[in-house]
Amino acid sequence: MKEARVRSYIEDWYTRNLPPLVERELSLKPVKDKAISIVGPRRAGKTFYFYQLIRGNKENCLYLDFEDSALIDVKFDEVLDVINLFIEITGRVPTDIFLDEVQRVEKWETMVRTLLNRESYRIFVTGSSSKLLSREVATQLRGRSLTYFLFGFSFREFLRAKGVELEEVLSGLEKAKIKNLLREYLEFGSFPEVVLREDKEKILKEYQDTIFFKDFVERHELKSIEVAKFVFSQALQSFSHEFSVNRLVNLLKSNGVRMGKNTVYDYVEKLQDTLAVFFVRKYSEKISLRESWPRKVYICDTGISKVVRFSEDFGRLMENAVFIEEMRKTNDNPLLEIFYWKDRQQNEVDFVLKEGLRIKQLIQVTYANGRDEIERREIRALLKASEELGCRDLLVITWNYDDESEIENEKIKFIPLWKWLIMRTE
């Protein structure tokens, strides 16, 4: 550790004003002797969320950004020396310690455990790698952590960033404005910087390149850039569709690239580690079928697909937005699991929400303005899945159709996406 640089970093942090920010809705429930882990894709706003937590108590908080050049040489066993420097400079013992992009520190788990064991600090960590997800962290920290997801802005946060106040009763003009903003939200995504800046396409291209090269290729030292690029592009282009590794292998072969199936699986697994891509399993009571492929692929933000998208296809964009919103709900409901359903006749339901042992809800997503635009097969699939899975909470998320119907003795709720996104539901 280069003490002079770390000292300068702390002095700068302590005297610097926090930047203005858009209030995020993520609610933490700290537990004594447990670290709080905030995970999410790069540029989702994790650092600014830390600022939100620090605001009002900054003088008692130590914030360490391990992507800062001043801290790049800090080792896992030197964190207590950094804390002592903070005490020397400020005259205060920190109550809260924030460790940003902590996965950059080798043996960071030991560092966090040391802090939890030594003093009654409240420890907060962030990272853009799935290595910080609950199962990984639980193993390393021996059950001494709680994990929360942070994505880009929710639609409510997006509207707040745009200066839109949500009233209990909305006029026709206000609804029209909200739907217009929803199109922007779906097209360009929810990354805070993209929402707040004008040069959206340029920023999104930079984000996509950074995720690909830094979080995917460099972090995992992938040998074949060609295969990595192919896997990455196919995943981004296939969002809201099924994704087959076998098909990927065959596509590579047809392009003259011979790569073993196990290697391609390994690349796909490492792609998930970026938290930019998620693969959702098909629901089955049999574990072997649940864990098999193909799976449906979703991306952390619809904006990063913009540079590889061949059409707007608002139905797919809507479906991806619904997936991310359901992922947000797992912060408050850790028993919530997300699947999709498909039978041998190719009837498909977009989302099966499972809570504990029960199927909680079935959801279809469709870009429809009226009942006549909703395809019969979508309703048929919903009813078949309802009968097979024993679930009677049936929801169709539309673009602009709002109603409730009884079909074959089952009640189906139809709700516009904008309304569903601004509702506060569990």
TORKOL-4160 file (C-alpha; in steps of 0.2 Angstrom, whole numbers, padded with zeros to 4 digits, m for minus):
426
<pt num="1" X="0000" Y="0000" Z="0000"/>
<pt num="2" X="0006" Y="0017" Z="m0005"/>
<pt num="3" X="0002" Y="0027" Z="0011"/>
<pt num="4" X="0004" Y="0044" Z="0004"/>
<pt num="5" X="m0009" Y="0041" Z="m0010"/>
<pt num="6" X="m0021" Y="0033" Z="0002"/>
<pt num="7" X="m0020" Y="0047" Z="0014"/>
<pt num="8" X="m0023" Y="0059" Z="m0001"/>
<pt num="9" X="m0038" Y="0049" Z="m0006"/>
<pt num="10" X="m0046" Y="0050" Z="0011"/>
<pt num="11" X="m0042" Y="0068" Z="0013"/>
<pt num="12" X="m0051" Y="0072" Z="m0004"/>
<pt num="13" X="m0066" Y="0060" Z="0000"/>
<pt num="14" X="m0068" Y="0069" Z="0017"/>
<pt num="15" X="m0068" Y="0086" Z="0011"/>
<pt num="16" X="m0078" Y="0083" Z="m0005"/>
<pt num="17" X="m0097" Y="0086" Z="m0007"/>
<pt num="18" X="m0108" Y="0072" Z="m0013"/>
<pt num="19" X="m0115" Y="0074" Z="m0030"/>
<pt num="20" X="m0134" Y="0077" Z="m0033"/>
<pt num="21" X="m0143" Y="0061" Z="m0036"/>
<pt num="22" X="m0160" Y="0053" Z="m0041"/>
<pt num="23" X="m0167" Y="0044" Z="m0026"/>
<pt num="24" X="m0167" Y="0025" Z="m0028"/>
<pt num="25" X="m0181" Y="0014" Z="m0021"/>
<pt num="26" X="m0170" Y="m0001" Z="m0015"/>
<pt num="27" X="m0173" Y="m0003" Z="0003"/>
<pt num="28" X="m0160" Y="m0012" Z="0014"/>
<pt num="29" X="m0163" Y="m0021" Z="0030"/>
<pt num="30" X="m0146" Y="m0022" Z="0039"/>
<pt num="31" X="m0143" Y="m0036" Z="0051"/>
<pt num="32" X="m0130" Y="m0036" Z="0065"/>
<pt num="33" X="m0114" Y="m0044" Z="0060"/>
<pt num="34" X="m0118" Y="m0046" Z="0042"/>
<pt num="35" X="m0111" Y="m0037" Z="0027"/>
<pt num="36" X="m0123" Y="m0030" Z="0015"/>
<pt num="37" X="m0118" Y="m0034" Z="m0003"/>
<pt num="38" X="m0125" Y="m0024" Z="m0018"/>
<pt num="39" X="m0123" Y="m0032" Z="m0034"/>
<pt num="40" X="m0128" Y="m0027" Z="m0052"/>
<pt num="41" X="m0121" Y="m0024" Z="m0069"/>
<pt num="42" X="m0108" Y="m0011" Z="m0073"/>
<pt num="43" X="m0115" Y="0007" Z="m0073"/>
<pt num="44" X="m0131" Y="0003" Z="m0064"/>
<pt num="45" X="m0128" Y="0016" Z="m0051"/>
<pt num="46" X="m0121" Y="0006" Z="m0037"/>
<pt num="47" X="m0108" Y="0020" Z="m0032"/>
<pt num="48" X="m0122" Y="0033" Z="m0032"/>
<pt num="49" X="m0133" Y="0022" Z="m0022"/>
<pt num="50" X="m0119" Y="0021" Z="m0009"/>
<pt num="51" X="m0119" Y="0040" Z="m0009"/>
<pt num="52" X="m0137" Y="0039" Z="m0005"/>
<pt num="53" X="m0134" Y="0028" Z="0010"/>
<pt num="54" X="m0119" Y="0039" Z="0015"/>
<pt num="55" X="m0129" Y="0056" Z="0014"/>
<pt num="56" X="m0133" Y="0063" Z="0031"/>
<pt num="57" X="m0119" Y="0053" Z="0039"/>
<pt num="58" X="m0104" Y="0056" Z="0028"/>
<pt num="59" X="m0092" Y="0061" Z="0043"/>
<pt num="60" X="m0094" Y="0044" Z="0050"/>
<pt num="61" X="m0092" Y="0034" Z="0034"/>
<pt num="62" X="m0077" Y="0027" Z="0025"/>
<pt num="63" X="m0079" Y="0025" Z="0007"/>
<pt num="64" X="m0066" Y="0015" Z="m0003"/>
<pt num="65" X="m0067" Y="0014" Z="m0022"/>
<pt num="66" X="m0055" Y="0000" Z="m0027"/>
<pt num="67" X="m0056" Y="0006" Z="m0045"/>
<pt num="68" X="m0048" Y="0022" Z="m0040"/>
<pt num="69" X="m0029" Y="0022" Z="m0044"/>
<pt num="70" X="m0025" Y="0028" Z="m0026"/>
<pt num="71" X="m0031" Y="0011" Z="m0019"/>
<pt num="72" X="m0026" Y="m0001" Z="m0033"/>
<pt num="73" X="m0011" Y="m0007" Z="m0023"/>
<pt num="74" X="m0021" Y="m0010" Z="m0007"/>
<pt num="75" X="m0020" Y="m0028" Z="m0001"/>
<pt num="76" X="m0034" Y="m0037" Z="0008"/>
<pt num="77" X="m0023" Y="m0037" Z="0025"/>
<pt num="78" X="m0020" Y="m0018" Z="0024"/>
<pt num="79" X="m0038" Y="m0012" Z="0026"/>
<pt num="80" X="m0036" Y="m0010" Z="0045"/>
<pt num="81" X="m0021" Y="0002" Z="0041"/>
<pt num="82" X="m0033" Y="0012" Z="0029"/>
<pt num="83" X="m0045" Y="0013" Z="0044"/>
<pt num="84" X="m0032" Y="0019" Z="0055"/>
<pt num="85" X="m0027" Y="0033" Z="0043"/>
<pt num="86" X="m0045" Y="0038" Z="0042"/>
<pt num="87" X="m0046" Y="0039" Z="0061"/>
<pt num="88" X="m0029" Y="0049" Z="0061"/>
<pt num="89" X="m0036" Y="0061" Z="0048"/>
<pt num="90" X="m0053" Y="0064" Z="0054"/>
<pt num="91" X="m0052" Y="0060" Z="0072"/>
<pt num="92" X="m0067" Y="0049" Z="0070"/>
<pt num="93" X="m0070" Y="0030" Z="0071"/>
<pt num="94" X="m0080" Y="0025" Z="0056"/>
<pt num="95" X="m0097" Y="0017" Z="0059"/>
<pt num="96" X="m0100" Y="0012" Z="0041"/>
<pt num="97" X="m0087" Y="0006" Z="0029"/>
<pt num="98" X="m0092" Y="0005" Z="0010"/>
<pt num="99" X="m0081" Y="m0006" Z="m0001"/>
<pt num="100" X="m0084" Y="m0002" Z="m0020"/>
<pt num="101" X="m0080" Y="m0014" Z="m0034"/>
<pt num="102" X="m0073" Y="m0025" Z="m0020"/>
<pt num="103" X="m0070" Y="m0040" Z="m0032"/>
<pt num="104" X="m0054" Y="m0031" Z="m0038"/>
<pt num="105" X="m0046" Y="m0035" Z="m0021"/>
<pt num="106" X="m0038" Y="m0053" Z="m0020"/>
<pt num="107" X="m0045" Y="m0062" Z="m0005"/>
<pt num="108" X="m0058" Y="m0048" Z="m0002"/>
<pt num="109" X="m0069" Y="m0061" Z="0007"/>
<pt num="110" X="m0055" Y="m0062" Z="0021"/>
<pt num="111" X="m0054" Y="m0043" Z="0022"/>
<pt num="112" X="m0073" Y="m0042" Z="0024"/>
<pt num="113" X="m0073" Y="m0056" Z="0037"/>
<pt num="114" X="m0059" Y="m0047" Z="0047"/>
<pt num="115" X="m0069" Y="m0031" Z="0048"/>
<pt num="116" X="m0085" Y="m0040" Z="0054"/>
<pt num="117" X="m0074" Y="m0049" Z="0067"/>
<pt num="118" X="m0064" Y="m0035" Z="0074"/>
<pt num="119" X="m0076" Y="m0020" Z="0077"/>
<pt num="120" X="m0095" Y="m0016" Z="0076"/>
<pt num="121" X="m0093" Y="m0009" Z="0059"/>
<pt num="122" X="m0108" Y="m0009" Z="0046"/>
<pt num="123" X="m0100" Y="m0016" Z="0030"/>
<pt num="124" X="m0107" Y="m0013" Z="0013"/>
<pt num="125" X="m0099" Y="m0020" Z="m0003"/>
<pt num="126" X="m0103" Y="m0018" Z="m0021"/>
<pt num="127" X="m0097" Y="m0027" Z="m0037"/>
<pt num="128" X="m0102" Y="m0030" Z="m0055"/>
<pt num="129" X="m0097" Y="m0048" Z="m0055"/>
<pt num="130" X="m0109" Y="m0063" Z="m0051"/>
<pt num="131" X="m0095" Y="m0069" Z="m0039"/>
<pt num="132" X="m0103" Y="m0058" Z="m0027"/>
<pt num="133" X="m0120" Y="m0066" Z="m0028"/>
<pt num="134" X="m0128" Y="m0074" Z="m0013"/>
<pt num="135" X="m0122" Y="m0092" Z="m0015"/>
<pt num="136" X="m0104" Y="m0087" Z="m0019"/>
<pt num="137" X="m0103" Y="m0075" Z="m0005"/>
<pt num="138" X="m0112" Y="m0086" Z="0008"/>
<pt num="139" X="m0098" Y="m0099" Z="0005"/>
<pt num="140" X="m0084" Y="m0086" Z="0007"/>
<pt num="141" X="m0092" Y="m0076" Z="0021"/>
<pt num="142" X="m0099" Y="m0091" Z="0030"/>
<pt num="143" X="m0117" Y="m0085" Z="0030"/>
<pt num="144" X="m0112" Y="m0067" Z="0036"/>
<pt num="145" X="m0119" Y="m0057" Z="0021"/>
<pt num="146" X="m0135" Y="m0052" Z="0014"/>
<pt num="147" X="m0136" Y="m0049" Z="m0005"/>
<pt num="148" X="m0147" Y="m0036" Z="m0015"/>
<pt num="149" X="m0148" Y="m0033" Z="m0033"/>
<pt num="150" X="m0147" Y="m0015" Z="m0041"/>
<pt num="151" X="m0151" Y="m0013" Z="m0059"/>
<pt num="152" X="m0153" Y="0003" Z="m0069"/>
<pt num="153" X="m0168" Y="0015" Z="m0065"/>
<pt num="154" X="m0185" Y="0007" Z="m0062"/>
<pt num="155" X="m0198" Y="0015" Z="m0072"/>
<pt num="156" X="m0204" Y="0025" Z="m0057"/>
<pt num="157" X="m0186" Y="0031" Z="m0054"/>
<pt num="158" X="m0185" Y="0035" Z="m0073"/>
<pt num="159" X="m0200" Y="0046" Z="m0072"/>
<pt num="160" X="m0193" Y="0055" Z="m0056"/>
<pt num="161" X="m0177" Y="0058" Z="m0066"/>
<pt num="162" X="m0187" Y="0066" Z="m0080"/>
<pt num="163" X="m0196" Y="0077" Z="m0067"/>
<pt num="164" X="m0213" Y="0068" Z="m0068"/>
<pt num="165" X="m0223" Y="0067" Z="m0052"/>
<pt num="166" X="m0235" Y="0052" Z="m0051"/>
<pt num="167" X="m0252" Y="0057" Z="m0045"/>
<pt num="168" X="m0265" Y="0045" Z="m0038"/>
<pt num="169" X="m0277" Y="0050" Z="m0052"/>
<pt num="170" X="m0269" Y="0054" Z="m0069"/>
<pt num="171" X="m0277" Y="0064" Z="m0083"/>
<pt num="172" X="m0277" Y="0058" Z="m0101"/>
<pt num="173" X="m0263" Y="0070" Z="m0105"/>
<pt num="174" X="m0252" Y="0063" Z="m0091"/>
<pt num="175" X="m0255" Y="0045" Z="m0096"/>
<pt num="176" X="m0251" Y="0049" Z="m0114"/>
<pt num="177" X="m0234" Y="0058" Z="m0108"/>
<pt num="178" X="m0230" Y="0043" Z="m0097"/>
<pt num="179" X="m0233" Y="0031" Z="m0112"/>
<pt num="180" X="m0222" Y="0041" Z="m0123"/>
<pt num="181" X="m0208" Y="0041" Z="m0109"/>
<pt num="182" X="m0211" Y="0022" Z="m0108"/>
<pt num="183" X="m0206" Y="0020" Z="m0126"/>
<pt num="184" X="m0190" Y="0030" Z="m0123"/>
<pt num="185" X="m0187" Y="0019" Z="m0107"/>
<pt num="186" X="m0188" Y="0003" Z="m0117"/>
<pt num="187" X="m0178" Y="0009" Z="m0132"/>
<pt num="188" X="m0163" Y="0017" Z="m0123"/>
<pt num="189" X="m0164" Y="0008" Z="m0107"/>
<pt num="190" X="m0162" Y="0013" Z="m0089"/>
<pt num="191" X="m0144" Y="0016" Z="m0086"/>
<pt num="192" X="m0144" Y="0032" Z="m0075"/>
<pt num="193" X="m0131" Y="0041" Z="m0086"/>
<pt num="194" X="m0140" Y="0036" Z="m0102"/>
<pt num="195" X="m0156" Y="0043" Z="m0095"/>
<pt num="196" X="m0149" Y="0059" Z="m0090"/>
<pt num="197" X="m0138" Y="0063" Z="m0105"/>
<pt num="198" X="m0142" Y="0067" Z="m0123"/>
<pt num="199" X="m0128" Y="0057" Z="m0132"/>
<pt num="200" X="m0137" Y="0040" Z="m0128"/>
<pt num="201" X="m0131" Y="0029" Z="m0142"/>
<pt num="202" X="m0113" Y="0034" Z="m0140"/>
<pt num="203" X="m0114" Y="0030" Z="m0121"/>
<pt num="204" X="m0123" Y="0013" Z="m0124"/>
<pt num="205" X="m0110" Y="0008" Z="m0137"/>
<pt num="206" X="m0096" Y="0012" Z="m0124"/>
<pt num="207" X="m0105" Y="0002" Z="m0111"/>
<pt num="208" X="m0107" Y="m0013" Z="m0122"/>
<pt num="209" X="m0089" Y="m0013" Z="m0127"/>
<pt num="210" X="m0083" Y="m0011" Z="m0109"/>
<pt num="211" X="m0094" Y="m0025" Z="m0103"/>
<pt num="212" X="m0088" Y="m0036" Z="m0117"/>
<pt num="213" X="m0069" Y="m0033" Z="m0116"/>
<pt num="214" X="m0067" Y="m0029" Z="m0097"/>
<pt num="215" X="m0080" Y="m0039" Z="m0088"/>
<pt num="216" X="m0081" Y="m0054" Z="m0100"/>
<pt num="217" X="m0065" Y="m0056" Z="m0110"/>
<pt num="218" X="m0051" Y="m0049" Z="m0099"/>
<pt num="219" X="m0058" Y="m0054" Z="m0082"/>
<pt num="220" X="m0059" Y="m0072" Z="m0088"/>
<pt num="221" X="m0044" Y="m0072" Z="m0099"/>
<pt num="222" X="m0054" Y="m0079" Z="m0113"/>
<pt num="223" X="m0043" Y="m0086" Z="m0127"/>
<pt num="224" X="m0054" Y="m0084" Z="m0142"/>
<pt num="225" X="m0060" Y="m0066" Z="m0145"/>
<pt num="226" X="m0070" Y="m0072" Z="m0160"/>
<pt num="227" X="m0080" Y="m0085" Z="m0150"/>
<pt num="228" X="m0082" Y="m0073" Z="m0136"/>
<pt num="229" X="m0089" Y="m0060" Z="m0148"/>
<pt num="230" X="m0101" Y="m0072" Z="m0156"/>
<pt num="231" X="m0108" Y="m0079" Z="m0139"/>
<pt num="232" X="m0110" Y="m0061" Z="m0133"/>
<pt num="233" X="m0118" Y="m0054" Z="m0149"/>
<pt num="234" X="m0130" Y="m0069" Z="m0150"/>
<pt num="235" X="m0135" Y="m0067" Z="m0132"/>
<pt num="236" X="m0139" Y="m0049" Z="m0134"/>
<pt num="237" X="m0148" Y="m0052" Z="m0151"/>
<pt num="238" X="m0159" Y="m0066" Z="m0143"/>
<pt num="239" X="m0165" Y="m0057" Z="m0128"/>
<pt num="240" X="m0183" Y="m0063" Z="m0123"/>
<pt num="241" X="m0181" Y="m0078" Z="m0134"/>
<pt num="242" X="m0174" Y="m0096" Z="m0130"/>
<pt num="243" X="m0155" Y="m0098" Z="m0131"/>
<pt num="244" X="m0148" Y="m0115" Z="m0136"/>
<pt num="245" X="m0130" Y="m0119" Z="m0133"/>
<pt num="246" X="m0131" Y="m0133" Z="m0146"/>
<pt num="247" X="m0138" Y="m0121" Z="m0159"/>
<pt num="248" X="m0123" Y="m0109" Z="m0154"/>
<pt num="249" X="m0111" Y="m0123" Z="m0157"/>
<pt num="250" X="m0119" Y="m0127" Z="m0174"/>
<pt num="251" X="m0119" Y="m0109" Z="m0179"/>
<pt num="252" X="m0100" Y="m0107" Z="m0175"/>
<pt num="253" X="m0097" Y="m0123" Z="m0186"/>
<pt num="254" X="m0107" Y="m0116" Z="m0200"/>
<pt num="255" X="m0095" Y="m0100" Z="m0199"/>
<pt num="256" X="m0080" Y="m0111" Z="m0200"/>
<pt num="257" X="m0076" Y="m0110" Z="m0181"/>
<pt num="258" X="m0074" Y="m0127" Z="m0173"/>
<pt num="259" X="m0076" Y="m0126" Z="m0154"/>
<pt num="260" X="m0081" Y="m0140" Z="m0142"/>
<pt num="261" X="m0098" Y="m0139" Z="m0133"/>
<pt num="262" X="m0090" Y="m0139" Z="m0116"/>
<pt num="263" X="m0080" Y="m0124" Z="m0121"/>
<pt num="264" X="m0095" Y="m0115" Z="m0127"/>
<pt num="265" X="m0104" Y="m0119" Z="m0111"/>
<pt num="266" X="m0090" Y="m0112" Z="m0101"/>
<pt num="267" X="m0090" Y="m0096" Z="m0111"/>
<pt num="268" X="m0109" Y="m0094" Z="m0108"/>
<pt num="269" X="m0107" Y="m0097" Z="m0090"/>
<pt num="270" X="m0093" Y="m0084" Z="m0089"/>
<pt num="271" X="m0105" Y="m0072" Z="m0099"/>
<pt num="272" X="m0118" Y="m0074" Z="m0084"/>
<pt num="273" X="m0104" Y="m0068" Z="m0072"/>
<pt num="274" X="m0104" Y="m0051" Z="m0080"/>
<pt num="275" X="m0122" Y="m0049" Z="m0073"/>
<pt num="276" X="m0126" Y="m0041" Z="m0091"/>
<pt num="277" X="m0135" Y="m0057" Z="m0096"/>
<pt num="278" X="m0147" Y="m0069" Z="m0087"/>
<pt num="279" X="m0153" Y="m0086" Z="m0092"/>
<pt num="280" X="m0170" Y="m0091" Z="m0086"/>
<pt num="281" X="m0174" Y="m0110" Z="m0084"/>
<pt num="282" X="m0190" Y="m0119" Z="m0091"/>
<pt num="283" X="m0201" Y="m0124" Z="m0077"/>
<pt num="284" X="m0202" Y="m0142" Z="m0073"/>
<pt num="285" X="m0205" Y="m0152" Z="m0056"/>
<pt num="286" X="m0190" Y="m0163" Z="m0062"/>
<pt num="287" X="m0173" Y="m0155" Z="m0057"/>
<pt num="288" X="m0164" Y="m0163" Z="m0072"/>
<pt num="289" X="m0177" Y="m0154" Z="m0084"/>
<pt num="290" X="m0176" Y="m0138" Z="m0075"/>
<pt num="291" X="m0157" Y="m0137" Z="m0076"/>
<pt num="292" X="m0156" Y="m0142" Z="m0094"/>
<pt num="293" X="m0156" Y="m0131" Z="m0110"/>
<pt num="294" X="m0162" Y="m0121" Z="m0120"/>
<pt num="295" X="m0166" Y="m0107" Z="m0108"/>
<pt num="296" X="m0173" Y="m0090" Z="m0111"/>
<pt num="297" X="m0161" Y="m0076" Z="m0111"/>
<pt num="298" X="m0164" Y="m0058" Z="m0104"/>
<pt num="299" X="m0152" Y="m0043" Z="m0103"/>
<pt num="300" X="m0149" Y="m0032" Z="m0088"/>
<pt num="301" X="m0154" Y="m0017" Z="m0098"/>
<pt num="302" X="m0163" Y="m0015" Z="m0115"/>
<pt num="303" X="m0152" Y="m0001" Z="m0120"/>
<pt num="304" X="m0136" Y="m0012" Z="m0122"/>
<pt num="305" X="m0145" Y="m0022" Z="m0136"/>
<pt num="306" X="m0148" Y="m0006" Z="m0146"/>
<pt num="307" X="m0132" Y="m0007" Z="m0156"/>
<pt num="308" X="m0135" Y="m0025" Z="m0161"/>
<pt num="309" X="m0154" Y="m0024" Z="m0163"/>
<pt num="310" X="m0162" Y="m0026" Z="m0180"/>
<pt num="311" X="m0179" Y="m0020" Z="m0176"/>
<pt num="312" X="m0188" Y="m0012" Z="m0162"/>
<pt num="313" X="m0199" Y="m0026" Z="m0158"/>
<pt num="314" X="m0208" Y="m0018" Z="m0143"/>
<pt num="315" X="m0215" Y="m0035" Z="m0137"/>
<pt num="316" X="m0198" Y="m0042" Z="m0133"/>
<pt num="317" X="m0193" Y="m0025" Z="m0125"/>
<pt num="318" X="m0208" Y="m0026" Z="m0114"/>
<pt num="319" X="m0205" Y="m0044" Z="m0109"/>
<pt num="320" X="m0187" Y="m0040" Z="m0104"/>
<pt num="321" X="m0193" Y="m0025" Z="m0094"/>
<pt num="322" X="m0205" Y="m0036" Z="m0085"/>
<pt num="323" X="m0191" Y="m0048" Z="m0081"/>
<pt num="324" X="m0180" Y="m0035" Z="m0073"/>
<pt num="325" X="m0194" Y="m0028" Z="m0063"/>
<pt num="326" X="m0197" Y="m0046" Z="m0056"/>
<pt num="327" X="m0179" Y="m0048" Z="m0052"/>
<pt num="328" X="m0180" Y="m0032" Z="m0042"/>
<pt num="329" X="m0194" Y="m0040" Z="m0032"/>
<pt num="330" X="m0182" Y="m0053" Z="m0026"/>
<pt num="331" X="m0174" Y="m0041" Z="m0015"/>
<pt num="332" X="m0189" Y="m0040" Z="m0004"/>
<pt num="333" X="m0195" Y="m0058" Z="m0008"/>
<pt num="334" X="m0180" Y="m0069" Z="m0008"/>
<pt num="335" X="m0191" Y="m0085" Z="m0010"/>
<pt num="336" X="m0197" Y="m0078" Z="m0027"/>
<pt num="337" X="m0190" Y="m0088" Z="m0042"/>
<pt num="338" X="m0193" Y="m0084" Z="m0060"/>
<pt num="339" X="m0196" Y="m0098" Z="m0074"/>
<pt num="340" X="m0205" Y="m0099" Z="m0091"/>
<pt num="341" X="m0216" Y="m0113" Z="m0096"/>
<pt num="342" X="m0217" Y="m0122" Z="m0112"/>
<pt num="343" X="m0226" Y="m0139" Z="m0117"/>
<pt num="344" X="m0223" Y="m0151" Z="m0131"/>
<pt num="345" X="m0236" Y="m0142" Z="m0142"/>
<pt num="346" X="m0225" Y="m0126" Z="m0140"/>
<pt num="347" X="m0238" Y="m0117" Z="m0130"/>
<pt num="348" X="m0227" Y="m0105" Z="m0120"/>
<pt num="349" X="m0230" Y="m0094" Z="m0105"/>
<pt num="350" X="m0217" Y="m0080" Z="m0103"/>
<pt num="351" X="m0216" Y="m0080" Z="m0084"/>
<pt num="352" X="m0219" Y="m0093" Z="m0070"/>
<pt num="353" X="m0217" Y="m0085" Z="m0053"/>
<pt num="354" X="m0214" Y="m0098" Z="m0039"/>
<pt num="355" X="m0213" Y="m0093" Z="m0021"/>
<pt num="356" X="m0207" Y="m0107" Z="m0010"/>
<pt num="357" X="m0217" Y="m0122" Z="m0014"/>
<pt num="358" X="m0232" Y="m0114" Z="m0024"/>
<pt num="359" X="m0234" Y="m0106" Z="m0041"/>
<pt num="360" X="m0238" Y="m0088" Z="m0037"/>
<pt num="361" X="m0243" Y="m0081" Z="m0054"/>
<pt num="362" X="m0242" Y="m0084" Z="m0072"/>
<pt num="363" X="m0238" Y="m0069" Z="m0084"/>
<pt num="364" X="m0239" Y="m0066" Z="m0103"/>
<pt num="365" X="m0232" Y="m0051" Z="m0111"/>
<pt num="366" X="m0239" Y="m0044" Z="m0127"/>
<pt num="367" X="m0238" Y="m0028" Z="m0137"/>
<pt num="368" X="m0257" Y="m0026" Z="m0139"/>
<pt num="369" X="m0268" Y="m0011" Z="m0138"/>
<pt num="370" X="m0285" Y="m0020" Z="m0138"/>
<pt num="371" X="m0292" Y="m0037" Z="m0134"/>
<pt num="372" X="m0293" Y="m0041" Z="m0153"/>
<pt num="373" X="m0274" Y="m0039" Z="m0154"/>
<pt num="374" X="m0270" Y="m0053" Z="m0141"/>
<pt num="375" X="m0267" Y="m0069" Z="m0150"/>
<pt num="376" X="m0277" Y="m0084" Z="m0145"/>
<pt num="377" X="m0262" Y="m0095" Z="m0143"/>
<pt num="378" X="m0256" Y="m0083" Z="m0129"/>
<pt num="379" X="m0272" Y="m0085" Z="m0119"/>
<pt num="380" X="m0273" Y="m0104" Z="m0123"/>
<pt num="381" X="m0255" Y="m0106" Z="m0116"/>
<pt num="382" X="m0260" Y="m0097" Z="m0101"/>
<pt num="383" X="m0275" Y="m0108" Z="m0098"/>
<pt num="384" X="m0265" Y="m0124" Z="m0101"/>
<pt num="385" X="m0251" Y="m0119" Z="m0089"/>
<pt num="386" X="m0264" Y="m0113" Z="m0076"/>
<pt num="387" X="m0272" Y="m0131" Z="m0077"/>
<pt num="388" X="m0255" Y="m0140" Z="m0076"/>
<pt num="389" X="m0247" Y="m0130" Z="m0063"/>
<pt num="390" X="m0263" Y="m0126" Z="m0052"/>
<pt num="391" X="m0261" Y="m0108" Z="m0053"/>
<pt num="392" X="m0276" Y="m0096" Z="m0054"/>
<pt num="393" X="m0267" Y="m0079" Z="m0053"/>
<pt num="394" X="m0266" Y="m0076" Z="m0072"/>
<pt num="395" X="m0260" Y="m0059" Z="m0079"/>
<pt num="396" X="m0258" Y="m0052" Z="m0096"/>
<pt num="397" X="m0247" Y="m0037" Z="m0098"/>
<pt num="398" X="m0251" Y="m0027" Z="m0113"/>
<pt num="399" X="m0247" Y="m0010" Z="m0121"/>
<pt num="400" X="m0263" Y="m0001" Z="m0119"/>
<pt num="401" X="m0277" Y="m0014" Z="m0114"/>
<pt num="402" X="m0284" Y="m0014" Z="m0097"/>
<pt num="403" X="m0298" Y="m0026" Z="m0092"/>
<pt num="404" X="m0303" Y="m0042" Z="m0083"/>
<pt num="405" X="m0311" Y="m0056" Z="m0092"/>
<pt num="406" X="m0317" Y="m0074" Z="m0087"/>
<pt num="407" X="m0312" Y="m0086" Z="m0100"/>
<pt num="408" X="m0316" Y="m0105" Z="m0098"/>
<pt num="409" X="m0320" Y="m0101" Z="m0080"/>
<pt num="410" X="m0304" Y="m0093" Z="m0076"/>
<pt num="411" X="m0301" Y="m0075" Z="m0072"/>
<pt num="412" X="m0288" Y="m0066" Z="m0082"/>
<pt num="413" X="m0282" Y="m0049" Z="m0078"/>
<pt num="414" X="m0276" Y="m0037" Z="m0092"/>
<pt num="415" X="m0265" Y="m0022" Z="m0087"/>
<pt num="416" X="m0255" Y="m0010" Z="m0097"/>
<pt num="417" X="m0236" Y="m0011" Z="m0095"/>
<pt num="418" X="m0235" Y="0007" Z="m0089"/>
<pt num="419" X="m0248" Y="0005" Z="m0075"/>
<pt num="420" X="m0240" Y="m0012" Z="m0070"/>
<pt num="421" X="m0223" Y="m0004" Z="m0069"/>
<pt num="422" X="m0228" Y="0011" Z="m0058"/>
<pt num="423" X="m0238" Y="0000" Z="m0046"/>
<pt num="424" X="m0230" Y="m0005" Z="m0029"/>
<pt num="425" X="m0233" Y="m0023" Z="m0028"/>
<pt num="426" X="m0224" Y="m0037" Z="m0019"/>
